[in-house]
């Protein structure tokens, strides 16, 4: 032992700067419903549930590398947006073997939206308006985050949202219970 120190004593101590993120389960519990609403607004019901699952699987893989100061909801919505694009692309490549299903499903869809007329009105919006309305009013993203997510400017996102809501007010008539 030369110099009076062993090899391990010559090393400089470096503290771990790891900041612990909350458990991933709490992220799913907090943001799962929001991500599902966005997926439902962008995709068909069966595709929406698949996109939701794929979103959280991708997020789980990337979660350990997420910066502690990140906007988790925005990050998840971005992943869901990309999964929705992937779903649209894969659906376009998938052949449809029959015009109609041979039988009805055994059970009703428990995840069905409570207002099918509103869902149809939202689906009838042009793509960009539908996306902006979903991200703004279902995911509660800011217009700046929406512009970054789908491309364009914050002003354009505001205009698309206003146009989408105006169209919904014309096409979707809420029945008066009285």
mmCIF file of the C-alpha atoms, coordinates in Angstrom:
data_MODEL
# 
_entry.id   MODEL 
# 
loop_
_atom_site.group_PDB 
_atom_site.id 
_atom_site.type_symbol 
_atom_site.label_atom_id 
_atom_site.label_alt_id 
_atom_site.label_comp_id 
_atom_site.label_asym_id 
_atom_site.label_entity_id 
_atom_site.label_seq_id 
_atom_site.pdbx_PDB_ins_code 
_atom_site.Cartn_x 
_atom_site.Cartn_y 
_atom_site.Cartn_z 
_atom_site.occupancy 
_atom_site.B_iso_or_equiv 
_atom_site.pdbx_formal_charge 
_atom_site.auth_seq_id 
_atom_site.auth_comp_id 
_atom_site.auth_asym_id 
_atom_site.auth_atom_id 
_atom_site.pdbx_PDB_model_num 
ATOM 1   C CA . UNK A 1 1   ? 0.000   0.000   0.000   1.00 0.00 ? 1   UNK A CA 1 
ATOM 2   C CA . UNK A 1 2   ? 1.877   3.036   -1.274  1.00 0.00 ? 2   UNK A CA 1 
ATOM 3   C CA . UNK A 1 3   ? 1.028   6.576   -0.293  1.00 0.00 ? 3   UNK A CA 1 
ATOM 4   C CA . UNK A 1 4   ? -0.853  5.418   2.776   1.00 0.00 ? 4   UNK A CA 1 
ATOM 5   C CA . UNK A 1 5   ? -4.275  5.157   1.019   1.00 0.00 ? 5   UNK A CA 1 
ATOM 6   C CA . UNK A 1 6   ? -6.005  2.257   -0.586  1.00 0.00 ? 6   UNK A CA 1 
ATOM 7   C CA . UNK A 1 7   ? -7.507  2.501   -4.075  1.00 0.00 ? 7   UNK A CA 1 
ATOM 8   C CA . UNK A 1 8   ? -11.037 2.967   -2.801  1.00 0.00 ? 8   UNK A CA 1 
ATOM 9   C CA . UNK A 1 9   ? -10.014 5.934   -0.679  1.00 0.00 ? 9   UNK A CA 1 
ATOM 10  C CA . UNK A 1 10  ? -8.571  7.797   -3.658  1.00 0.00 ? 10  UNK A CA 1 
ATOM 11  C CA . UNK A 1 11  ? -11.962 8.116   -5.342  1.00 0.00 ? 11  UNK A CA 1 
ATOM 12  C CA . UNK A 1 12  ? -13.907 11.313  -5.097  1.00 0.00 ? 12  UNK A CA 1 
ATOM 13  C CA . UNK A 1 13  ? -17.322 10.891  -3.549  1.00 0.00 ? 13  UNK A CA 1 
ATOM 14  C CA . UNK A 1 14  ? -20.160 11.847  -5.865  1.00 0.00 ? 14  UNK A CA 1 
ATOM 15  C CA . UNK A 1 15  ? -23.620 12.065  -4.413  1.00 0.00 ? 15  UNK A CA 1 
ATOM 16  C CA . UNK A 1 16  ? -26.519 10.687  -6.341  1.00 0.00 ? 16  UNK A CA 1 
ATOM 17  C CA . UNK A 1 17  ? -28.736 13.493  -7.492  1.00 0.00 ? 17  UNK A CA 1 
ATOM 18  C CA . UNK A 1 18  ? -31.615 11.154  -8.150  1.00 0.00 ? 18  UNK A CA 1 
ATOM 19  C CA . UNK A 1 19  ? -34.905 12.770  -7.378  1.00 0.00 ? 19  UNK A CA 1 
ATOM 20  C CA . UNK A 1 20  ? -37.501 10.162  -6.815  1.00 0.00 ? 20  UNK A CA 1 
ATOM 21  C CA . UNK A 1 21  ? -40.528 10.312  -9.058  1.00 0.00 ? 21  UNK A CA 1 
ATOM 22  C CA . UNK A 1 22  ? -43.887 9.294   -7.642  1.00 0.00 ? 22  UNK A CA 1 
ATOM 23  C CA . UNK A 1 23  ? -44.799 5.652   -8.217  1.00 0.00 ? 23  UNK A CA 1 
ATOM 24  C CA . UNK A 1 24  ? -46.050 5.030   -11.731 1.00 0.00 ? 24  UNK A CA 1 
ATOM 25  C CA . UNK A 1 25  ? -49.309 3.649   -10.342 1.00 0.00 ? 25  UNK A CA 1 
ATOM 26  C CA . UNK A 1 26  ? -50.139 7.069   -8.928  1.00 0.00 ? 26  UNK A CA 1 
ATOM 27  C CA . UNK A 1 27  ? -49.469 8.655   -12.338 1.00 0.00 ? 27  UNK A CA 1 
ATOM 28  C CA . UNK A 1 28  ? -51.909 6.198   -13.945 1.00 0.00 ? 28  UNK A CA 1 
ATOM 29  C CA . UNK A 1 29  ? -54.493 6.857   -11.236 1.00 0.00 ? 29  UNK A CA 1 
ATOM 30  C CA . UNK A 1 30  ? -54.162 10.622  -11.582 1.00 0.00 ? 30  UNK A CA 1 
ATOM 31  C CA . UNK A 1 31  ? -54.049 10.942  -15.375 1.00 0.00 ? 31  UNK A CA 1 
ATOM 32  C CA . UNK A 1 32  ? -55.608 7.706   -16.675 1.00 0.00 ? 32  UNK A CA 1 
ATOM 33  C CA . UNK A 1 33  ? -59.122 9.082   -17.100 1.00 0.00 ? 33  UNK A CA 1 
ATOM 34  C CA . UNK A 1 34  ? -57.888 12.188  -18.907 1.00 0.00 ? 34  UNK A CA 1 
ATOM 35  C CA . UNK A 1 35  ? -55.783 10.146  -21.334 1.00 0.00 ? 35  UNK A CA 1 
ATOM 36  C CA . UNK A 1 36  ? -58.734 7.813   -21.990 1.00 0.00 ? 36  UNK A CA 1 
ATOM 37  C CA . UNK A 1 37  ? -61.061 10.762  -22.724 1.00 0.00 ? 37  UNK A CA 1 
ATOM 38  C CA . UNK A 1 38  ? -58.544 12.141  -25.213 1.00 0.00 ? 38  UNK A CA 1 
ATOM 39  C CA . UNK A 1 39  ? -58.104 8.738   -26.855 1.00 0.00 ? 39  UNK A CA 1 
ATOM 40  C CA . UNK A 1 40  ? -61.889 8.354   -27.123 1.00 0.00 ? 40  UNK A CA 1 
ATOM 41  C CA . UNK A 1 41  ? -62.225 11.760  -28.725 1.00 0.00 ? 41  UNK A CA 1 
ATOM 42  C CA . UNK A 1 42  ? -59.577 10.946  -31.329 1.00 0.00 ? 42  UNK A CA 1 
ATOM 43  C CA . UNK A 1 43  ? -60.334 7.280   -32.049 1.00 0.00 ? 43  UNK A CA 1 
ATOM 44  C CA . UNK A 1 44  ? -63.078 4.694   -32.232 1.00 0.00 ? 44  UNK A CA 1 
ATOM 45  C CA . UNK A 1 45  ? -63.958 3.110   -28.842 1.00 0.00 ? 45  UNK A CA 1 
ATOM 46  C CA . UNK A 1 46  ? -62.036 -0.157  -29.376 1.00 0.00 ? 46  UNK A CA 1 
ATOM 47  C CA . UNK A 1 47  ? -59.049 1.695   -30.806 1.00 0.00 ? 47  UNK A CA 1 
ATOM 48  C CA . UNK A 1 48  ? -59.195 4.225   -27.973 1.00 0.00 ? 48  UNK A CA 1 
ATOM 49  C CA . UNK A 1 49  ? -58.784 1.580   -25.292 1.00 0.00 ? 49  UNK A CA 1 
ATOM 50  C CA . UNK A 1 50  ? -55.881 0.020   -27.193 1.00 0.00 ? 50  UNK A CA 1 
ATOM 51  C CA . UNK A 1 51  ? -54.236 3.435   -27.588 1.00 0.00 ? 51  UNK A CA 1 
ATOM 52  C CA . UNK A 1 52  ? -54.737 4.099   -23.862 1.00 0.00 ? 52  UNK A CA 1 
ATOM 53  C CA . UNK A 1 53  ? -53.008 0.822   -22.993 1.00 0.00 ? 53  UNK A CA 1 
ATOM 54  C CA . UNK A 1 54  ? -50.188 1.434   -25.448 1.00 0.00 ? 54  UNK A CA 1 
ATOM 55  C CA . UNK A 1 55  ? -49.774 4.964   -24.094 1.00 0.00 ? 55  UNK A CA 1 
ATOM 56  C CA . UNK A 1 56  ? -49.208 3.767   -20.565 1.00 0.00 ? 56  UNK A CA 1 
ATOM 57  C CA . UNK A 1 57  ? -46.964 0.884   -21.644 1.00 0.00 ? 57  UNK A CA 1 
ATOM 58  C CA . UNK A 1 58  ? -44.759 3.329   -23.539 1.00 0.00 ? 58  UNK A CA 1 
ATOM 59  C CA . UNK A 1 59  ? -44.873 5.760   -20.627 1.00 0.00 ? 59  UNK A CA 1 
ATOM 60  C CA . UNK A 1 60  ? -43.902 3.015   -18.179 1.00 0.00 ? 60  UNK A CA 1 
ATOM 61  C CA . UNK A 1 61  ? -40.794 2.225   -20.242 1.00 0.00 ? 61  UNK A CA 1 
ATOM 62  C CA . UNK A 1 62  ? -39.782 5.893   -20.436 1.00 0.00 ? 62  UNK A CA 1 
ATOM 63  C CA . UNK A 1 63  ? -40.856 6.937   -16.930 1.00 0.00 ? 63  UNK A CA 1 
ATOM 64  C CA . UNK A 1 64  ? -37.501 6.324   -15.192 1.00 0.00 ? 64  UNK A CA 1 
ATOM 65  C CA . UNK A 1 65  ? -35.855 8.789   -17.606 1.00 0.00 ? 65  UNK A CA 1 
ATOM 66  C CA . UNK A 1 66  ? -38.486 11.499  -17.105 1.00 0.00 ? 66  UNK A CA 1 
ATOM 67  C CA . UNK A 1 67  ? -37.188 14.716  -15.608 1.00 0.00 ? 67  UNK A CA 1 
ATOM 68  C CA . UNK A 1 68  ? -38.705 15.460  -12.195 1.00 0.00 ? 68  UNK A CA 1 
ATOM 69  C CA . UNK A 1 69  ? -39.895 18.919  -13.293 1.00 0.00 ? 69  UNK A CA 1 
ATOM 70  C CA . UNK A 1 70  ? -41.747 17.595  -16.357 1.00 0.00 ? 70  UNK A CA 1 
ATOM 71  C CA . UNK A 1 71  ? -45.406 18.234  -17.114 1.00 0.00 ? 71  UNK A CA 1 
ATOM 72  C CA . UNK A 1 72  ? -46.575 14.633  -16.724 1.00 0.00 ? 72  UNK A CA 1 
ATOM 73  C CA . UNK A 1 73  ? -50.084 15.227  -18.103 1.00 0.00 ? 73  UNK A CA 1 
ATOM 74  C CA . UNK A 1 74  ? -48.727 16.963  -21.193 1.00 0.00 ? 74  UNK A CA 1 
ATOM 75  C CA . UNK A 1 75  ? -46.151 14.218  -21.636 1.00 0.00 ? 75  UNK A CA 1 
ATOM 76  C CA . UNK A 1 76  ? -48.843 11.524  -21.455 1.00 0.00 ? 76  UNK A CA 1 
ATOM 77  C CA . UNK A 1 77  ? -51.135 13.408  -23.857 1.00 0.00 ? 77  UNK A CA 1 
ATOM 78  C CA . UNK A 1 78  ? -48.232 13.688  -26.309 1.00 0.00 ? 78  UNK A CA 1 
ATOM 79  C CA . UNK A 1 79  ? -47.704 9.937   -26.144 1.00 0.00 ? 79  UNK A CA 1 
ATOM 80  C CA . UNK A 1 80  ? -51.459 9.354   -26.566 1.00 0.00 ? 80  UNK A CA 1 
ATOM 81  C CA . UNK A 1 81  ? -51.499 11.714  -29.563 1.00 0.00 ? 81  UNK A CA 1 
ATOM 82  C CA . UNK A 1 82  ? -48.729 9.709   -31.224 1.00 0.00 ? 82  UNK A CA 1 
ATOM 83  C CA . UNK A 1 83  ? -50.467 6.421   -30.445 1.00 0.00 ? 83  UNK A CA 1 
ATOM 84  C CA . UNK A 1 84  ? -53.657 7.817   -32.034 1.00 0.00 ? 84  UNK A CA 1 
ATOM 85  C CA . UNK A 1 85  ? -51.694 8.679   -35.173 1.00 0.00 ? 85  UNK A CA 1 
ATOM 86  C CA . UNK A 1 86  ? -50.237 5.158   -35.187 1.00 0.00 ? 86  UNK A CA 1 
ATOM 87  C CA . UNK A 1 87  ? -53.748 3.733   -34.836 1.00 0.00 ? 87  UNK A CA 1 
ATOM 88  C CA . UNK A 1 88  ? -55.081 5.795   -37.755 1.00 0.00 ? 88  UNK A CA 1 
ATOM 89  C CA . UNK A 1 89  ? -52.190 4.667   -39.923 1.00 0.00 ? 89  UNK A CA 1 
ATOM 90  C CA . UNK A 1 90  ? -52.583 1.004   -39.032 1.00 0.00 ? 90  UNK A CA 1 
ATOM 91  C CA . UNK A 1 91  ? -56.343 1.132   -39.592 1.00 0.00 ? 91  UNK A CA 1 
ATOM 92  C CA . UNK A 1 92  ? -55.805 2.480   -43.095 1.00 0.00 ? 92  UNK A CA 1 
ATOM 93  C CA . UNK A 1 93  ? -53.581 -0.514  -43.894 1.00 0.00 ? 93  UNK A CA 1 
ATOM 94  C CA . UNK A 1 94  ? -55.897 -3.124  -42.382 1.00 0.00 ? 94  UNK A CA 1 
ATOM 95  C CA . UNK A 1 95  ? -58.335 -4.798  -44.788 1.00 0.00 ? 95  UNK A CA 1 
ATOM 96  C CA . UNK A 1 96  ? -61.953 -5.156  -43.717 1.00 0.00 ? 96  UNK A CA 1 
ATOM 97  C CA . UNK A 1 97  ? -63.019 -8.746  -44.441 1.00 0.00 ? 97  UNK A CA 1 
ATOM 98  C CA . UNK A 1 98  ? -66.795 -8.325  -43.974 1.00 0.00 ? 98  UNK A CA 1 
ATOM 99  C CA . UNK A 1 99  ? -69.226 -5.442  -44.178 1.00 0.00 ? 99  UNK A CA 1 
ATOM 100 C CA . UNK A 1 100 ? -70.983 -6.300  -40.938 1.00 0.00 ? 100 UNK A CA 1 
ATOM 101 C CA . UNK A 1 101 ? -70.292 -8.381  -37.848 1.00 0.00 ? 101 UNK A CA 1 
ATOM 102 C CA . UNK A 1 102 ? -72.073 -11.754 -37.741 1.00 0.00 ? 102 UNK A CA 1 
ATOM 103 C CA . UNK A 1 103 ? -73.383 -11.271 -34.196 1.00 0.00 ? 103 UNK A CA 1 
ATOM 104 C CA . UNK A 1 104 ? -73.876 -8.653  -31.525 1.00 0.00 ? 104 UNK A CA 1 
ATOM 105 C CA . UNK A 1 105 ? -71.424 -8.349  -28.630 1.00 0.00 ? 105 UNK A CA 1 
ATOM 106 C CA . UNK A 1 106 ? -72.279 -10.441 -25.586 1.00 0.00 ? 106 UNK A CA 1 
ATOM 107 C CA . UNK A 1 107 ? -72.225 -7.478  -23.187 1.00 0.00 ? 107 UNK A CA 1 
ATOM 108 C CA . UNK A 1 108 ? -72.827 -3.797  -23.584 1.00 0.00 ? 108 UNK A CA 1 
ATOM 109 C CA . UNK A 1 109 ? -69.780 -1.577  -23.640 1.00 0.00 ? 109 UNK A CA 1 
ATOM 110 C CA . UNK A 1 110 ? -69.272 -0.367  -20.076 1.00 0.00 ? 110 UNK A CA 1 
ATOM 111 C CA . UNK A 1 111 ? -66.901 2.330   -21.318 1.00 0.00 ? 111 UNK A CA 1 
ATOM 112 C CA . UNK A 1 112 ? -69.393 3.896   -23.709 1.00 0.00 ? 112 UNK A CA 1 
ATOM 113 C CA . UNK A 1 113 ? -69.747 7.639   -23.514 1.00 0.00 ? 113 UNK A CA 1 
ATOM 114 C CA . UNK A 1 114 ? -73.022 8.732   -21.903 1.00 0.00 ? 114 UNK A CA 1 
ATOM 115 C CA . UNK A 1 115 ? -74.050 10.929  -24.853 1.00 0.00 ? 115 UNK A CA 1 
ATOM 116 C CA . UNK A 1 116 ? -73.689 9.264   -28.267 1.00 0.00 ? 116 UNK A CA 1 
ATOM 117 C CA . UNK A 1 117 ? -75.085 12.365  -30.045 1.00 0.00 ? 117 UNK A CA 1 
ATOM 118 C CA . UNK A 1 118 ? -72.307 14.533  -28.604 1.00 0.00 ? 118 UNK A CA 1 
ATOM 119 C CA . UNK A 1 119 ? -69.725 11.911  -29.527 1.00 0.00 ? 119 UNK A CA 1 
ATOM 120 C CA . UNK A 1 120 ? -71.048 11.867  -33.105 1.00 0.00 ? 120 UNK A CA 1 
ATOM 121 C CA . UNK A 1 121 ? -70.983 15.671  -33.274 1.00 0.00 ? 121 UNK A CA 1 
ATOM 122 C CA . UNK A 1 122 ? -67.374 15.759  -32.061 1.00 0.00 ? 122 UNK A CA 1 
ATOM 123 C CA . UNK A 1 123 ? -66.370 13.031  -34.534 1.00 0.00 ? 123 UNK A CA 1 
ATOM 124 C CA . UNK A 1 124 ? -67.937 15.077  -37.358 1.00 0.00 ? 124 UNK A CA 1 
ATOM 125 C CA . UNK A 1 125 ? -65.559 17.995  -36.698 1.00 0.00 ? 125 UNK A CA 1 
ATOM 126 C CA . UNK A 1 126 ? -62.555 18.398  -38.999 1.00 0.00 ? 126 UNK A CA 1 
ATOM 127 C CA . UNK A 1 127 ? -59.463 16.606  -37.653 1.00 0.00 ? 127 UNK A CA 1 
ATOM 128 C CA . UNK A 1 128 ? -57.606 19.643  -36.351 1.00 0.00 ? 128 UNK A CA 1 
ATOM 129 C CA . UNK A 1 129 ? -60.684 21.120  -34.646 1.00 0.00 ? 129 UNK A CA 1 
ATOM 130 C CA . UNK A 1 130 ? -61.517 17.741  -33.082 1.00 0.00 ? 130 UNK A CA 1 
ATOM 131 C CA . UNK A 1 131 ? -57.968 17.377  -31.772 1.00 0.00 ? 131 UNK A CA 1 
ATOM 132 C CA . UNK A 1 132 ? -57.812 20.909  -30.362 1.00 0.00 ? 132 UNK A CA 1 
ATOM 133 C CA . UNK A 1 133 ? -61.252 20.610  -28.715 1.00 0.00 ? 133 UNK A CA 1 
ATOM 134 C CA . UNK A 1 134 ? -60.272 17.261  -27.179 1.00 0.00 ? 134 UNK A CA 1 
ATOM 135 C CA . UNK A 1 135 ? -56.916 18.474  -25.913 1.00 0.00 ? 135 UNK A CA 1 
ATOM 136 C CA . UNK A 1 136 ? -58.314 21.740  -24.561 1.00 0.00 ? 136 UNK A CA 1 
ATOM 137 C CA . UNK A 1 137 ? -61.615 20.649  -23.030 1.00 0.00 ? 137 UNK A CA 1 
ATOM 138 C CA . UNK A 1 138 ? -60.953 16.987  -22.179 1.00 0.00 ? 138 UNK A CA 1 
ATOM 139 C CA . UNK A 1 139 ? -57.250 17.046  -21.311 1.00 0.00 ? 139 UNK A CA 1 
ATOM 140 C CA . UNK A 1 140 ? -57.207 20.670  -20.092 1.00 0.00 ? 140 UNK A CA 1 
ATOM 141 C CA . UNK A 1 141 ? -54.008 21.470  -21.988 1.00 0.00 ? 141 UNK A CA 1 
ATOM 142 C CA . UNK A 1 142 ? -53.037 25.075  -22.595 1.00 0.00 ? 142 UNK A CA 1 
ATOM 143 C CA . UNK A 1 143 ? -53.181 26.447  -26.123 1.00 0.00 ? 143 UNK A CA 1 
ATOM 144 C CA . UNK A 1 144 ? -49.383 26.710  -26.117 1.00 0.00 ? 144 UNK A CA 1 
ATOM 145 C CA . UNK A 1 145 ? -49.091 22.999  -25.270 1.00 0.00 ? 145 UNK A CA 1 
ATOM 146 C CA . UNK A 1 146 ? -51.657 22.134  -27.944 1.00 0.00 ? 146 UNK A CA 1 
ATOM 147 C CA . UNK A 1 147 ? -49.777 24.157  -30.567 1.00 0.00 ? 147 UNK A CA 1 
ATOM 148 C CA . UNK A 1 148 ? -46.568 22.366  -29.657 1.00 0.00 ? 148 UNK A CA 1 
ATOM 149 C CA . UNK A 1 149 ? -48.316 18.992  -29.774 1.00 0.00 ? 149 UNK A CA 1 
ATOM 150 C CA . UNK A 1 150 ? -50.120 19.256  -33.114 1.00 0.00 ? 150 UNK A CA 1 
ATOM 151 C CA . UNK A 1 151 ? -48.004 21.934  -34.771 1.00 0.00 ? 151 UNK A CA 1 
ATOM 152 C CA . UNK A 1 152 ? -48.850 25.515  -35.543 1.00 0.00 ? 152 UNK A CA 1 
ATOM 153 C CA . UNK A 1 153 ? -49.212 28.540  -33.339 1.00 0.00 ? 153 UNK A CA 1 
ATOM 154 C CA . UNK A 1 154 ? -51.073 29.222  -30.130 1.00 0.00 ? 154 UNK A CA 1 
ATOM 155 C CA . UNK A 1 155 ? -53.335 31.635  -32.036 1.00 0.00 ? 155 UNK A CA 1 
ATOM 156 C CA . UNK A 1 156 ? -54.174 28.952  -34.598 1.00 0.00 ? 156 UNK A CA 1 
ATOM 157 C CA . UNK A 1 157 ? -55.005 26.514  -31.791 1.00 0.00 ? 157 UNK A CA 1 
ATOM 158 C CA . UNK A 1 158 ? -57.342 29.091  -30.214 1.00 0.00 ? 158 UNK A CA 1 
ATOM 159 C CA . UNK A 1 159 ? -59.021 29.672  -33.588 1.00 0.00 ? 159 UNK A CA 1 
ATOM 160 C CA . UNK A 1 160 ? -59.484 25.927  -34.176 1.00 0.00 ? 160 UNK A CA 1 
ATOM 161 C CA . UNK A 1 161 ? -60.991 25.514  -30.715 1.00 0.00 ? 161 UNK A CA 1 
ATOM 162 C CA . UNK A 1 162 ? -63.353 28.447  -31.235 1.00 0.00 ? 162 UNK A CA 1 
ATOM 163 C CA . UNK A 1 163 ? -64.414 27.141  -34.646 1.00 0.00 ? 163 UNK A CA 1 
ATOM 164 C CA . UNK A 1 164 ? -64.911 23.636  -33.265 1.00 0.00 ? 164 UNK A CA 1 
ATOM 165 C CA . UNK A 1 165 ? -67.033 24.829  -30.350 1.00 0.00 ? 165 UNK A CA 1 
ATOM 166 C CA . UNK A 1 166 ? -69.060 27.076  -32.670 1.00 0.00 ? 166 UNK A CA 1 
ATOM 167 C CA . UNK A 1 167 ? -69.736 24.106  -34.949 1.00 0.00 ? 167 UNK A CA 1 
ATOM 168 C CA . UNK A 1 168 ? -70.728 21.942  -31.982 1.00 0.00 ? 168 UNK A CA 1 
ATOM 169 C CA . UNK A 1 169 ? -73.156 24.614  -30.786 1.00 0.00 ? 169 UNK A CA 1 
ATOM 170 C CA . UNK A 1 170 ? -74.822 24.553  -34.212 1.00 0.00 ? 170 UNK A CA 1 
ATOM 171 C CA . UNK A 1 171 ? -74.836 20.778  -34.752 1.00 0.00 ? 171 UNK A CA 1 
ATOM 172 C CA . UNK A 1 172 ? -75.359 19.428  -31.232 1.00 0.00 ? 172 UNK A CA 1 
ATOM 173 C CA . UNK A 1 173 ? -78.636 20.393  -29.665 1.00 0.00 ? 173 UNK A CA 1 
ATOM 174 C CA . UNK A 1 174 ? -79.000 19.497  -26.025 1.00 0.00 ? 174 UNK A CA 1 
ATOM 175 C CA . UNK A 1 175 ? -82.527 18.358  -25.323 1.00 0.00 ? 175 UNK A CA 1 
ATOM 176 C CA . UNK A 1 176 ? -84.322 20.436  -22.720 1.00 0.00 ? 176 UNK A CA 1 
ATOM 177 C CA . UNK A 1 177 ? -85.592 18.114  -19.919 1.00 0.00 ? 177 UNK A CA 1 
ATOM 178 C CA . UNK A 1 178 ? -88.662 20.294  -19.312 1.00 0.00 ? 178 UNK A CA 1 
# 
